[in-house]
Amino acid sequence: MSNPYELRFRLLEMAQGYLQDRKQEKQEFAYQAWDLAKENGKATMEVWNDLQPDSYSIEDIKKKANELYEFVEKQ
């Protein structure tokens, strides 16, 4: 069994990985939507900026890690 510090570190890694994966999915969607906007002649910087996914913060990572910990704690 891992010690508490290793567990916290792994949960933070998992949370960051999860958030990074979601951001990548949203970025790929943004590229597809951008291509569609270009085809329709509606590609502007405003559209491009609106399509960009938000970055995640340290607080977002902590929140996700806490969600993961709740699952571990209940098992």
N, C-alpha and C positions, 0 to 999 in steps of 0.2 A: 504494500500500500504506500502511496505517496505521502509525504509530509504535507502539512497545510499550505506551506509556501509553494510547493510544486503544484498542488491542486489549484491554487489561485492563479499561478502563472499559466497553467494549461487552460484554465477557463478563460483567461484574458486572451490567450492565443486563439482559442476557438471562436470567441466573440469577434475578434478582429477579422479572422478569416471569413466568418459568416457575413459581416458587414461589407467586407471587400468584395465578396462574391455577389452580393446584392447590388453593389455599386457598379460592378462590371456588367451585370445583366442590364441595368438601367442605361449604362453607357452604350451598349450594343443596340438597345432599343432606340436611343437618341440618334445613332448613326443611321438606322433604318428610316426613322421618321424624317431625318434631314434629307436623305436621298429622295424620299417621296415629295418633300417640299420643293426640292430642286426640280424634279420632274414636272411639278405643277406650277412652277414659276413663282413660288411663294417663299423662297429661301431668303431670309433677311437675318441680320445679326440679332435682331430681337427674337426671332424664332430659334436661332441657334442657342442663344443664352437661356431661353425658356426650357429648352430640351436638356440642358446639362443637369446631371444628377447632383444633388447636394452632397457635400463631403460629410463624412461622419466625424464626430469629435471623441475626445477621451471619455466624456460623459456618456456618449452613446455606447462605447465599448464597455464601460463599467455596468451600464444598465443591462446590456445583453448578457454579460458575464453573470450578473445577479440572477437573471432569468434562468440561465443554465445551471447555476448553483442550486436554485430552488428545486429543479428537477433531481439533481444528485441527492439533495438533502432528503427528499421524500422517498427515495428508493431504499 
